Amino acid sequence: MTDIVLQGTTTSPILSEDDRLQLRRLKNRQAAAKCRNRKKDKIEALLKEVDRLSLKNKNLQSLVQRLQTEEEELVLLLRSHLMRCKYATHYVKV
C-alpha cells in the first residue's frame, strides 16, 4: 500500500484485494473513532446542560419558597390590619 492517500482520492490503480480490505477497515476505524468522539462531545454537552438546569431549578425552588413565606407574612399582616381597621368592610376575604 505505498501509493494510497487516505484523505485524498489518489490510490494506486491496481490494489490487491487484501490492500482494499485493509484500506476499508482503516477508513471504518477512522469513521468509528470520529463517531465515538462526536457521541462523547454530545454527552459532555448534555451533562453540562443537566448541571445548568439543575442549578436553575434549585434557584427557582428557593425563590418559590421565599415568595410563599412572604405571601404568608403579608396575609397575616393584612388580616391583622383588617381586624383593627375601622374602614375595613365585613365582606373582605383574605
ZAVEXPA-596928 format. One line per 5 residues: number of its first residue (from 0); their letters; for each residue x, y, z of C-alpha. Coordinates in nm, 3 decimals, decimal comma, always signed. Example, Ala and Ser with C-alpha at 12.3 -4.5 7.8 and 13.67 -1.06 7.14 Angstrom:
2
0	as	+1,230:-0,450:+0,780 | +1,367:-0,106:+0,714
***
This chain:
94
0	mtdiv	+0,000:+0,000:+0,000 | +0,259:+0,255:-0,097 | +0,055:+0,481:-0,327 | -0,255:+0,517:-0,109 | -0,352:+0,861:+0,022
5	lqgtt	-0,625:+0,826:+0,284 | -0,765:+1,177:+0,287 | -0,748:+1,237:-0,087 | -0,879:+1,039:-0,377 | -0,545:+0,919:-0,509
10	tspil	-0,491:+0,545:-0,495 | -0,282:+0,314:-0,696 | -0,483:+0,197:-0,996 | -0,406:-0,162:-0,907 | -0,473:-0,260:-0,547
15	seddr	-0,475:-0,612:-0,426 | -0,789:-0,742:-0,262 | -0,601:-0,752:+0,068 | -0,494:-0,387:+0,029 | -0,852:-0,279:-0,047
20	lqlrr	-0,977:-0,467:+0,257 | -0,712:-0,308:+0,479 | -0,799:+0,036:+0,342 | -1,169:-0,024:+0,401 | -1,102:-0,138:+0,758
25	lknrq	-0,882:+0,164:+0,824 | -1,148:+0,404:+0,695 | -1,407:+0,224:+0,904 | -1,190:+0,256:+1,217 | -1,144:+0,626:+1,148
30	aaakc	-1,518:+0,676:+1,096 | -1,596:+0,479:+1,413 | -1,347:+0,687:+1,615 | -1,498:+1,007:+1,477 | -1,846:+0,884:+1,568
35	rnrkk	-1,735:+0,793:+1,922 | -1,578:+1,137:+1,966 | -1,897:+1,310:+1,848 | -2,101:+1,095:+2,088 | -1,864:+1,177:+2,374
40	dkiea	-1,887:+1,551:+2,297 | -2,265:+1,531:+2,283 | -2,280:+1,351:+2,619 | -2,050:+1,611:+2,777 | -2,267:+1,893:+2,643
45	llkev	-2,580:+1,724:+2,775 | -2,423:+1,674:+3,118 | -2,331:+2,042:+3,132 | -2,688:+2,128:+3,037 | -2,818:+1,900:+3,314
50	drlsl	-2,593:+2,074:+3,567 | -2,704:+2,418:+3,448 | -3,072:+2,328:+3,458 | -3,039:+2,158:+3,798 | -2,887:+2,474:+3,943
55	knknl	-3,158:+2,686:+3,781 | -3,426:+2,455:+3,921 | -3,274:+2,475:+4,269 | -3,268:+2,856:+4,250 | -3,629:+2,867:+4,131
60	qslvq	-3,742:+2,635:+4,410 | -3,569:+2,862:+4,659 | -3,744:+3,164:+4,507 | -4,081:+2,989:+4,528 | -4,019:+2,912:+4,895
65	rlqte	-3,925:+3,274:+4,971 | -4,230:+3,405:+4,788 | -4,462:+3,164:+4,967 | -4,318:+3,275:+5,301 | -4,359:+3,639:+5,202
70	eeelv	-4,718:+3,574:+5,095 | -4,798:+3,413:+5,431 | -4,648:+3,709:+5,615 | -4,844:+3,958:+5,406 | -5,171:+3,768:+5,454
75	lllrs	-5,115:+3,768:+5,831 | -5,037:+4,138:+5,823 | -5,348:+4,213:+5,620 | -5,568:+4,005:+5,847 | -5,425:+4,180:+6,148
80	hlmrc	-5,489:+4,516:+5,988 | -5,845:+4,428:+5,888 | -5,927:+4,323:+6,240 | -5,824:+4,666:+6,372 | -5,920:+4,889:+6,080
85	kyath	-6,241:+5,086:+6,124 | -6,266:+5,133:+5,745 | -6,244:+4,765:+5,656 | -6,568:+4,619:+5,533 | -6,703:+4,291:+5,661
90	yvkv	-6,702:+4,125:+5,317 | -6,326:+4,145:+5,255 | -6,195:+3,790:+5,247 | -5,829:+3,710:+5,287
***
